[in-house]
């Protein structure tokens, strides 16, 4: 069995209009929500074998906050431009070549790609994966190369607004 966790980056700041999209940091709500969601993920017994993140500041910061809570080495986080610069098809191609010794993979990225991948791979119909959302999908496959349309079963779907008041 393989498990994929799709995590949309936490809420980012639009305060500095001079920053590029790539360089936008998390805002106060994002810095609150990411650790909370990481703790919730840990409480569900998740221990990733591999974390892959978009290199965009808001995504890699979210990944690092999760890694800290999940006791995953910050140095072991992989970044991949594909998650930031391409689309769902290329991200799925990237996932299909993950080493099969890795049974639990967390992917930190952006919408609309994360929602598109969630709907493609799972048995759920998700309108929009909100910021800091965590969608855990189980696949009864032996190899990541076997990922395909609706082959996954959602184990859990969590997002901050289920638990926390909006700032």
Residue pairs with C-beta under 8 A, 6 or more apart in sequence:
1 103
1 138
1 139
1 140
1 141
2 103
2 104
2 105
2 138
2 139
2 141
2 143
2 144
2 147
3 46
3 103
3 104
3 105
3 136
3 137
3 138
3 139
3 155
4 95
4 105
4 106
4 107
4 121
4 136
4 137
4 139
4 147
4 152
5 41
5 46
5 48
5 104
5 105
5 106
5 107
5 134
5 135
5 136
5 137
6 107
6 109
6 114
6 117
6 118
6 129
6 133
6 134
6 135
6 137
7 37
7 62
7 63
7 66
7 106
7 107
7 108
7 109
7 114
7 132
7 133
7 134
7 135
8 108
8 109
8 110
8 111
8 114
8 129
8 130
8 131
8 132
8 133
9 26
9 30
9 54
9 56
9 58
9 59
9 61
9 62
9 108
9 109
9 110
9 131
9 132
10 26
10 29
10 30
10 31
10 33
10 34
10 37
10 58
10 61
10 62
10 65
10 131
10 132
11 26
11 27
11 29
11 30
11 33
11 131
11 132
12 24
12 25
12 26
12 27
12 30
12 58
12 131
13 24
13 25
13 26
13 27
13 30
14 24
14 27
15 27
16 24
19 25
21 56
22 55
22 56
22 57
22 84
23 56
23 57
24 56
24 57
24 58
25 57
25 58
25 61
26 34
26 58
26 61
26 62
28 167
29 166
29 167
30 58
30 61
30 62
30 131
30 132
31 65
32 164
32 167
33 131
33 132
33 160
33 164
34 61
34 62
34 65
34 66
34 132
35 65
35 68
35 69
36 132
36 160
36 163
36 164
37 66
37 132
37 133
37 134
37 158
37 159
37 160
38 65
38 66
38 68
38 69
38 70
39 69
40 134
40 158
40 163
41 66
41 69
41 70
41 134
41 136
41 158
42 69
42 70
44 136
44 156
46 70
46 104
46 106
46 136
47 70
47 71
47 72
47 104
48 70
48 72
48 104
48 105
48 106
49 101
49 102
49 103
49 104
49 105
50 76
50 78
50 98
50 99
50 102
50 104
50 105
50 106
51 63
51 66
51 67
51 72
51 76
51 77
51 78
51 105
51 106
51 108
52 77
52 78
52 79
52 80
52 83
52 94
52 105
52 106
52 107
52 108
53 59
53 60
53 62
53 63
53 77
53 78
53 79
53 80
53 83
53 107
53 108
53 109
54 60
54 79
54 80
54 81
54 83
54 84
54 108
54 109
54 110
55 79
55 80
55 81
55 83
55 84
56 84
56 110
59 83
59 84
59 108
59 109
59 110
60 77
60 79
60 108
62 108
62 132
63 77
63 106
63 108
64 74
64 77
66 72
66 106
66 108
67 73
67 74
67 76
67 77
68 74
80 94
82 90
82 91
82 94
83 91
83 94
83 107
83 108
83 109
83 110
83 113
84 109
84 110
87 113
87 116
88 113
88 116
88 117
88 120
91 107
91 109
91 113
91 117
92 117
92 120
92 121
92 147
95 105
95 107
95 144
95 147
96 144
96 145
96 147
97 144
97 145
98 105
98 144
99 144
100 142
100 143
100 144
102 144
105 144
107 114
111 128
111 129
114 129
115 126
115 127
115 128
115 129
118 124
118 126
118 129
118 135
118 137
119 125
119 126
120 149
120 150
121 137
121 139
121 147
121 148
121 149
121 150
121 151
121 152
122 135
122 137
122 150
122 152
122 153
122 154
123 150
123 152
123 153
123 154
124 135
124 154
124 157
126 135
126 157
129 135
129 159
130 159
130 160
130 161
131 160
132 159
132 160
133 157
133 158
133 159
133 160
134 156
134 157
134 158
134 159
135 154
135 156
135 157
136 154
136 155
136 156
136 157
137 152
137 153
137 154
137 155
138 152
138 153
138 154
138 155
139 146
139 147
139 151
139 152
139 153
140 151
140 153
141 147
141 151
